[in-house]
Amino acid sequence: RMCPTMSTLSRRIISRTASATLRRQAAAAATLAPQSIIKPVASGSPATCSSCQYHTTTPSRMSDPEGPKTKQLKVKKKEKKSAKKGKEGGRDRALDLLIRAIDAPVSEPPPASAEEMQRRFDIGRAYNIGTSKRHNERNHDLNCKLRMKQHAIDMLPRDSMWKEEALKLDEDDDGPPMWRHVPVWTPPIPGFDPSQFIADEEE
């Protein structure tokens, strides 16, 4: 009890000092003996309070401020083989597959008989003779047309409208005519009619 002769200010100072002392004592008791409040359990298992039966899945704090004395081992994840090869400078599996496909031995056809080889030789020789003849005839025809065209231009009067029209180029020309033959790698097929495979515009 406080003395009745003490001033109001002194009473307030003494009350605050006593309250602060009680709070410090309660905090010290809780720090020194936490086992009486929460029991330490293994990590991941529920911890139960002795007074309120409070369950939690978080690990409880140990009384030692430095933490647990046992060493916590880190789990290392296993690296995949593809990633390990890439780090070590190895090639990818898809690249190895492509390289093996390119380096694969080429299968050769079975050897042909003497009659088959002679038949192929005759076909190739006839094809060369036919293409050379067609080439000479076509170039001779074009050369004759060019000479006749140049001769007709020379006979036109100079500085005339007829000569200007004759020398004018057609800008709408899309290329060679459709009837001109296109060079191919294979000889023509005997008896082949391309009109049978061309759909009519009316259909």
C-alpha positions in Angstrom: 0.0 0.0 0.0 1.1 3.5 -0.7 1.6 6.2 1.9 -1.3 8.7 2.0 1.2 11.6 2.3 2.8 10.9 -1.1 2.0 13.2 -4.0 -0.1 12.1 -7.0 3.0 12.2 -9.3 5.0 9.9 -7.0 2.1 7.4 -6.9 1.9 7.3 -10.7 5.7 6.7 -11.1 5.6 3.9 -8.6 2.5 2.3 -10.3 4.2 2.4 -13.7 7.5 0.9 -12.3 5.6 -1.9 -10.7 3.6 -2.7 -13.8 6.8 -2.7 -16.0 8.5 -5.0 -13.5 5.6 -7.5 -13.6 5.6 -7.6 -17.4 9.4 -8.2 -17.6 9.1 -11.1 -15.1 6.2 -12.7 -17.1 8.2 -12.4 -20.3 11.3 -13.9 -18.7 9.3 -16.8 -17.3 7.8 -17.5 -20.8 11.3 -17.5 -22.4 13.0 -19.7 -19.9 10.3 -22.4 -19.7 8.5 -22.7 -23.1 8.0 -26.4 -22.7 5.2 -25.9 -20.3 3.3 -24.0 -23.0 4.1 -25.7 -26.3 5.8 -29.0 -26.7 8.4 -29.3 -29.5 7.4 -31.8 -32.1 8.8 -33.0 -35.4 8.5 -30.8 -38.5 5.3 -31.1 -40.4 3.3 -32.8 -37.5 0.6 -31.0 -35.5 1.7 -29.3 -32.3 -0.8 -29.3 -29.4 -1.0 -26.7 -26.6 -1.4 -28.2 -23.1 -3.9 -25.4 -22.0 -6.0 -24.7 -25.1 -5.6 -27.8 -27.2 -4.7 -25.6 -30.2 -3.5 -27.6 -33.3 -1.2 -26.3 -35.9 0.8 -27.8 -38.7 3.8 -25.4 -38.4 6.8 -26.6 -36.4 7.1 -25.2 -32.9 9.9 -22.9 -31.8 12.6 -24.5 -29.7 13.8 -23.1 -26.4 17.4 -22.8 -27.7 17.7 -19.4 -29.5 20.4 -20.8 -31.8 18.0 -23.3 -33.3 18.2 -27.1 -33.6 21.5 -28.8 -33.0 21.0 -31.5 -35.7 22.3 -30.7 -39.2 19.6 -30.2 -41.8 20.5 -32.1 -45.0 19.5 -30.5 -48.3 17.9 -32.8 -50.9 19.5 -32.6 -54.3 17.3 -33.1 -57.3 18.5 -35.5 -59.9 19.4 -33.9 -63.2 18.0 -35.3 -66.4 20.4 -37.1 -68.8 19.6 -34.7 -71.6 20.4 -31.7 -69.5 23.6 -33.3 -68.2 24.8 -34.1 -71.7 24.1 -30.5 -72.8 26.3 -29.2 -69.9 29.1 -31.6 -70.7 29.1 -30.6 -74.4 27.3 -33.8 -75.7 25.1 -33.8 -78.7 21.3 -33.9 -78.7 19.4 -37.1 -79.4 17.6 -35.6 -82.4 20.9 -34.4 -83.8 22.5 -37.8 -83.4 19.5 -39.4 -85.2 19.8 -37.0 -88.2 23.6 -37.7 -88.4 23.0 -41.4 -88.4 20.4 -41.1 -91.1 22.8 -39.1 -93.3 25.7 -41.5 -92.7 23.6 -44.6 -93.3 24.8 -46.7 -96.2 23.0 -46.3 -99.5 21.3 -49.5 -100.7 22.3 -50.2 -104.3 19.9 -51.8 -106.8 20.7 -55.3 -108.0 22.8 -55.6 -111.1 20.9 -55.8 -114.3 21.4 -58.4 -117.0 23.3 -57.9 -120.3 20.0 -57.7 -122.2 18.6 -55.1 -119.9 21.8 -53.0 -120.1 21.6 -53.2 -123.9 18.0 -52.1 -123.9 18.7 -49.1 -121.7 21.6 -48.1 -124.0 19.4 -48.3 -127.1 16.7 -46.2 -125.4 19.2 -43.5 -124.3 20.9 -43.4 -127.8 17.6 -43.0 -129.6 16.5 -40.3 -127.1 19.7 -38.3 -127.7 19.3 -38.6 -131.5 15.7 -37.5 -131.4 16.3 -34.5 -129.1 19.2 -33.3 -131.2 17.1 -33.5 -134.4 14.3 -31.5 -132.7 16.7 -28.9 -131.4 18.2 -28.4 -134.9 14.9 -28.1 -136.6 13.6 -25.6 -134.0 16.6 -23.4 -134.2 16.6 -23.4 -138.0 13.0 -22.3 -138.0 13.6 -19.5 -135.5 16.6 -18.3 -137.4 14.6 -18.1 -140.7 11.9 -16.1 -139.0 14.3 -13.7 -137.5 16.0 -13.1 -140.9 12.6 -12.5 -142.6 11.5 -10.1 -139.8 14.7 -8.0 -140.0 14.4 -7.9 -143.8 10.8 -6.7 -143.6 11.8 -3.9 -141.1 14.6 -2.7 -143.3 12.2 -2.3 -146.3 9.9 0.1 -144.3 10.3 3.8 -145.0 12.5 5.7 -142.5 10.9 8.0 -139.8 7.4 6.7 -140.6 4.5 5.6 -138.5 4.7 2.1 -139.9 8.2 1.6 -138.7 7.5 3.0 -135.2 4.5 0.6 -134.9 6.7 -2.4 -136.1 9.4 -1.7 -133.6 7.0 -1.2 -130.7 7.2 -3.8 -127.9 4.2 -5.6 -126.5 4.2 -4.9 -122.7 1.4 -7.3 -122.1 3.4 -10.3 -123.2 3.5 -12.9 -120.4 6.2 -15.1 -121.8 6.5 -17.9 -124.4 3.4 -19.2 -126.0 1.6 -22.2 -124.5 2.3 -24.5 -127.5 6.0 -24.3 -127.0 7.6 -27.5 -125.6 9.0 -27.4 -122.1 12.3 -29.3 -121.5 12.0 -32.4 -119.3 14.4 -34.8 -117.7 12.7 -38.0 -119.0 11.9 -39.2 -122.5 8.3 -39.1 -123.7 6.1 -42.0 -123.0 5.0 -43.9 -126.1 1.2 -43.6 -126.7 0.7 -41.0 -123.9 -2.1 -38.5 -124.6 -2.1 -35.5 -122.2 -5.5 -34.4 -123.3 -7.0 -37.3 -121.4 -5.8 -35.9 -118.1 -6.7 -32.2 -118.7 -10.1 -31.3 -117.4 -12.3 -29.3 -119.9 -13.3 -25.8 -118.9 -16.9 -26.6 -119.6 -16.9 -29.4 -117.0 
